[in-house]
Amino acid sequence: MQNKVTVITGASSGIGKALATEAHKRGAKVVLSARRKELLEDITSKWNTADFIAIQADVTREEDCRLLIAAAVEKFGRIDVMINNAGISMRALFEDVDLDVIRRLIDTNFWGTVYCSKYALPYLLQSKGSLVGVSSVAGYKGLPGRTGYSSSKFAMQGLLEVIRIENLKKGLHVLIACPGFTSSNIRNVALSKDGSQQGETPLDEDKLMPAETVAKKIAGAIIKRKKFLTLTTMGKMTVLLNKFFPSFMDKMVYNHMAKEPDSPLK
């Protein structure tokens, strides 16, 4: 990734922060984006200013995404890697959830990917670069209590797959990266049924894959120009078994999610 201009959304925490740090370590020119610029400045406080720019942007706003890409091109003259990482989660049953919660997840996880990919695509085609979506195993298997999250990730993966196929003969690399449960703050800020933040994770974060490990795996997949990356043993088994035994996996996923503390599945 030496000198590759790499744009990362949702770069202020979790996997996005780890991706920005990993890309910088590998010599990339990093364009960090998040809604809270002060958090980006904490990450880059010791970086050479010639190696990065930090842009405040909300990916739910098309104009913010257009300006993000424009700023990257103005600073570095090109884009080699576009990593769509910004995302939010939720936990509530479909019958209980406020529909606005689902809209917020679709706006961030899906439309944020649409906007950034649309404006970055001309430059990625010029550089024969990489378009990356940080999705989830929830984009392969519907997770109960995560209606909006699974829906948005299924949609993201469909979008990226189409973009890959449309540009098969143009040298564009498209990676769909699906971490399993990762130690990050996404669950702490996940939305409850009324749209408020749930405040604490239902999982033991110490037992999950560290965000830094996920970032290294994604960086490696970009370099190798892989089409798909699924992480953790549980994630890989879920995707594989669901292809052949979907009804069995329905029950397995239900039972697993029902064991979470304060699970909405009763």
LINTA-V919770 format. One record per helix or strand of 3 or more residues. SS is the DSSP state (H for helix, E for strand). FROM is the first residue (numbers start at 1). TO is the last residue. If there is no record, write none. Layout:
# LINTA-V919770
ss=SS from=FROM to=TO
ss=SS from=FROM to=TO
This chain:
# LINTA-V919770
ss=E from=5 to=8
ss=H from=14 to=25
ss=E from=29 to=34
ss=H from=37 to=43
ss=H from=49 to=51
ss=E from=52 to=56
ss=H from=62 to=76
ss=E from=81 to=84
ss=H from=99 to=127
ss=E from=130 to=134
ss=H from=137 to=139
ss=H from=147 to=166
ss=E from=173 to=178
ss=H from=205 to=207
ss=H from=211 to=223
ss=E from=228 to=230
ss=H from=233 to=244
ss=H from=246 to=258
